[in-house]
Amino acid sequence: MFRRREPVPFAFIAEADQFRSNVAPPPRRRASASELVGRWLIGLTVVAGLAGSLLIGLPALSADVSPGSTQQSDASSGR
């Protein structure tokens, strides 16, 4: 196999942790009023959808079944 004769300088990796850039990132752009309103509307739509599905789904999840109102099919009554 090919073998290097000179040692590989790994000092630059150790020095990379100490490197700090003096260039600051640009300031964040503030959201406009229409963007804020859009975010609020999307959030309200999601919350309203979850609340509506919960309200619609609650009757299906209720276990209040009175024993006198059980339904039987006509096929099972003839046996």
N, CA, C and O of each residue as an XYZ file, in Angstrom:
316
protein
N       0.831     -1.181      0.000
C       0.000      0.000      0.000
C       0.872      1.240      0.000
O       2.019      1.219      0.448
N       0.307      2.312     -0.509
C       0.999      3.597     -0.530
C       1.016      4.203      0.858
O      -0.016      4.253      1.528
N       2.161      4.657      1.288
C       2.284      5.222      2.623
C       2.900      6.606      2.513
O       3.854      6.814      1.762
N       2.350      7.552      3.266
C       2.888      8.909      3.245
C       4.173      8.959      4.033
O       4.308      8.302      5.066
N       5.099      9.726      3.554
C       6.367      9.842      4.255
C       6.370     11.008      5.224
O       7.062     10.957      6.241
N       5.615     12.058      4.936
C       5.581     13.201      5.853
C       4.349     13.086      6.743
O       3.322     12.564      6.311
N       4.438     13.562      7.962
C       3.273     13.493      8.851
C       2.188     14.466      8.381
O       2.472     15.523      7.819
N       0.978     14.085      8.622
C      -0.154     14.916      8.228
C      -0.375     15.963      9.304
O      -0.529     15.616     10.475
N      -0.394     17.220      8.938
C      -0.560     18.270      9.959
C      -2.027     18.399     10.392
O      -2.857     18.941      9.662
N      -2.322     17.898     11.570
C      -3.671     17.995     12.101
C      -3.831     19.171     13.041
O      -4.855     19.284     13.715
N      -2.859     20.033     13.100
C      -2.950     21.176     13.998
C      -4.060     22.132     13.569
O      -4.664     22.792     14.415
N      -4.336     22.215     12.281
C      -5.379     23.143     11.817
C      -6.757     22.720     12.326
O      -7.634     23.569     12.480
N      -6.968     21.437     12.588
C      -8.247     20.991     13.130
C      -8.384     21.449     14.577
O      -9.462     21.876     14.992
N      -7.317     21.366     15.336
C      -7.354     21.804     16.728
C      -7.537     23.316     16.815
O      -8.197     23.810     17.729
N      -6.962     24.044     15.875
C      -7.090     25.495     15.889
C      -8.454     25.955     15.383
O      -8.833     27.101     15.629
N      -9.196     25.114     14.695
C     -10.487     25.503     14.142
C     -11.505     25.768     15.244
O     -12.422     26.568     15.057
N     -11.353     25.098     16.404
C     -12.281     25.337     17.502
C     -12.105     26.714     18.109
O     -13.049     27.266     18.674
N     -10.928     27.271     18.003
C     -10.650     28.574     18.595
C     -10.970     29.717     17.644
O     -10.951     30.878     18.054
N     -11.259     29.420     16.398
C     -11.474     30.464     15.405
C     -12.804     31.153     15.629
O     -13.835     30.495     15.770
N     -12.783     32.447     15.663
C     -13.998     33.252     15.778
C     -13.993     34.272     14.649
O     -12.989     34.939     14.396
N     -15.099     34.377     13.998
C     -15.203     35.308     12.891
C     -15.570     36.691     13.427
O     -16.337     36.814     14.382
N     -15.025     37.709     12.813
C     -15.371     39.071     13.203
C     -16.472     39.641     12.315
O     -16.777     40.831     12.390
N     -17.062     38.807     11.487
C     -18.137     39.243     10.599
C     -19.461     38.843     11.236
O     -19.720     37.660     11.453
N     -20.280     39.817     11.528
C     -21.578     39.545     12.143
C     -22.600     39.223     11.061
O     -22.553     39.798      9.974
N     -23.511     38.323     11.346
C     -24.557     38.042     10.349
C     -25.486     39.236     10.224
O     -25.591     40.039     11.150
N     -26.148     39.359      9.111
C     -27.055     40.500      8.937
C     -28.228     40.408      9.910
O     -28.609     39.308     10.308
N     -28.796     41.528     10.291
C     -29.925     41.485     11.231
C     -31.142     40.824     10.585
O     -31.343     40.894      9.373
N     -31.948     40.178     11.433
C     -33.138     39.501     10.931
C     -34.176     40.518     10.485
O     -34.371     41.551     11.124
N     -34.833     40.209      9.386
C     -35.863     41.077      8.859
C     -37.132     40.884      9.656
O     -37.561     39.751      9.877
N     -37.738     41.971     10.088
C     -38.971     41.889     10.855
C     -40.126     41.534      9.942
O     -40.183     41.953      8.786
N     -41.044     40.752     10.486
C     -42.208     40.350      9.707
C     -43.154     41.536      9.554
O     -43.345     42.322     10.482
N     -43.731     41.648      8.388
C     -44.672     42.733      8.138
C     -46.011     42.414      8.805
O     -46.229     41.303      9.287
N     -46.887     43.390      8.823
C     -48.194     43.220      9.461
C     -49.012     42.150      8.746
O     -49.697     41.358      9.394
N     -48.946     42.119      7.428
C     -49.723     41.116      6.703
C     -49.198     39.701      6.975
O     -49.981     38.753      7.034
N     -47.883     39.555      7.139
C     -47.331     38.245      7.477
C     -47.776     37.802      8.868
O     -48.088     36.629      9.077
N     -47.806     38.726      9.809
C     -48.261     38.395     11.162
C     -49.738     38.000     11.164
O     -50.129     37.041     11.829
N     -50.550     38.742     10.418
C     -51.975     38.413     10.335
C     -52.161     37.043      9.676
O     -53.005     36.257     10.104
N     -51.389     36.768      8.660
C     -51.473     35.465      7.993
C     -51.110     34.326      8.927
O     -51.758     33.279      8.913
N     -50.083     34.522      9.735
C     -49.692     33.484     10.694
C     -50.789     33.255     11.721
O     -51.088     32.114     12.075
N     -51.389     34.342     12.201
C     -52.479     34.226     13.171
C     -53.669     33.494     12.555
O     -54.279     32.645     13.206
N     -54.000     33.813     11.316
C     -55.134     33.153     10.673
C     -54.883     31.666     10.461
O     -55.787     30.849     10.631
N     -53.674     31.322     10.096
C     -53.346     29.902      9.933
C     -53.440     29.190     11.280
O     -53.976     28.084     11.362
N     -52.926     29.812     12.328
C     -53.003     29.217     13.654
C     -54.431     29.050     14.133
O     -54.794     28.013     14.689
N     -55.244     30.083     13.913
C     -56.644     29.992     14.317
C     -57.389     28.929     13.520
O     -58.253     28.242     14.064
N     -57.068     28.788     12.251
C     -57.708     27.769     11.426
C     -57.368     26.363     11.929
O     -58.233     25.489     11.989
N     -56.120     26.161     12.282
C     -55.704     24.850     12.788
C     -56.401     24.547     14.115
O     -56.914     23.447     14.316
N     -56.415     25.530     15.017
C     -57.053     25.327     16.321
C     -58.552     25.100     16.153
O     -59.120     24.228     16.811
N     -59.199     25.871     15.281
C     -60.635     25.696     15.051
C     -60.921     24.327     14.436
O     -61.927     23.701     14.768
N     -60.067     23.866     13.562
C     -60.258     22.540     12.976
C     -60.137     21.438     14.005
O     -60.920     20.488     14.003
N     -59.150     21.563     14.892
C     -59.006     20.560     15.948
C     -60.186     20.588     16.907
O     -60.693     19.537     17.299
N     -60.624     21.777     17.285
C     -61.762     21.892     18.200
C     -63.034     21.363     17.536
O     -63.819     20.667     18.179
N     -63.247     21.683     16.262
C     -64.426     21.195     15.554
C     -64.428     19.688     15.419
O     -65.464     19.048     15.599
N     -63.286     19.117     15.106
C     -63.238     17.656     14.983
C     -63.454     16.993     16.332
O     -64.021     15.902     16.403
N     -63.013     17.633     17.393
C     -63.255     17.091     18.725
C     -64.737     17.160     19.074
O     -65.290     16.202     19.614
N     -65.379     18.275     18.774
C     -66.811     18.407     19.060
C     -67.646     17.451     18.230
O     -68.617     16.886     18.734
N     -67.295     17.260     16.984
C     -68.038     16.346     16.124
C     -67.767     14.891     16.520
O     -68.658     14.046     16.428
N     -66.556     14.604     16.955
C     -66.193     13.228     17.277
C     -66.606     12.775     18.659
O     -66.657     11.571     18.911
N     -66.903     13.694     19.567
C     -67.262     13.292     20.929
C     -68.512     12.415     20.998
O     -68.497     11.436     21.744
N     -69.581     12.697     20.277
C     -70.740     11.791     20.356
C     -70.413     10.363     19.909
O     -70.981      9.405     20.434
N     -69.532     10.222     18.977
C     -69.165      8.879     18.519
C     -68.321      8.147     19.562
O     -68.302      6.917     19.588
N     -67.631      8.883     20.410
C     -66.784      8.268     21.420
C     -67.514      7.999     22.728
O     -66.991      7.296     23.592
N     -68.703      8.542     22.883
C     -69.413      8.358     24.144
C     -69.898      6.917     24.258
O     -70.297      6.297     23.272
N     -69.855      6.398     25.493
C     -70.242      5.012     25.741
C     -71.600      4.936     26.417
O     -71.909      3.911     27.024
N     -72.415      5.957     26.341
C     -73.729      5.977     26.973
C     -74.730      5.218     26.102
O     -75.383      5.813     25.244
N     -74.846      3.954     26.312
C     -75.794      3.132     25.568
C     -76.721      2.497     26.594
O     -76.282      1.709     27.431
N     -77.989      2.838     26.530
C     -78.944      2.242     27.471
C     -79.240      0.811     27.034
O     -79.311      0.531     25.837
N     -79.413     -0.089     27.987
C     -79.606     -1.499     27.611
C     -80.915     -1.757     26.879
O     -81.001     -2.739     26.141
N     -81.940     -0.923     27.048
C     -83.207     -1.163     26.376
C     -83.212     -0.734     24.924
O     -84.113     -1.114     24.176
N     -82.247      0.033     24.512
C     -82.268      0.545     23.147
C     -81.272     -0.162     22.235
O     -80.838      0.397     21.228
N     -80.915     -1.382     22.589
C     -80.012     -2.102     21.712
C     -80.777     -2.560     20.477
O     -81.934     -2.966     20.587
N     -80.172     -2.503     19.343
C     -80.817     -2.850     18.087
C     -80.430     -4.253     17.703
O     -79.276     -4.656     17.846
N     -81.379     -4.978     17.226
C     -81.127     -6.320     16.718
C     -81.614     -6.382     15.294
O     -82.607     -5.752     14.931
N     -80.916     -7.134     14.506
C     -81.344     -7.249     13.116
C     -82.478     -8.249     12.998
O     -82.717     -9.052     13.899
N     -83.166     -8.186     11.881
C     -84.276     -9.114     11.640
C     -83.765    -10.553     11.471
O     -84.465    -11.512     11.796
N     -82.562    -10.682     10.970
C     -82.031    -12.035     10.755
C     -81.767    -12.730     12.086
O     -81.959    -13.942     12.189
N     -81.335    -11.999     13.097
C     -81.046    -12.632     14.374
C     -82.312    -12.933     15.166
O     -82.275    -13.789     16.050
N     -83.430    -12.268     14.887
C     -84.663    -12.522     15.638
C     -85.355    -13.797     15.169
O     -86.151    -14.362     15.919
N     -85.085    -14.257     13.986
C     -85.732    -15.464     13.457
C     -85.093    -16.732     13.924
O     -85.613    -17.805     13.616
N     -84.032    -16.690     14.625
C     -83.349    -17.926     15.053
C     -83.988    -18.564     16.203
O     -83.524    -19.605     16.667
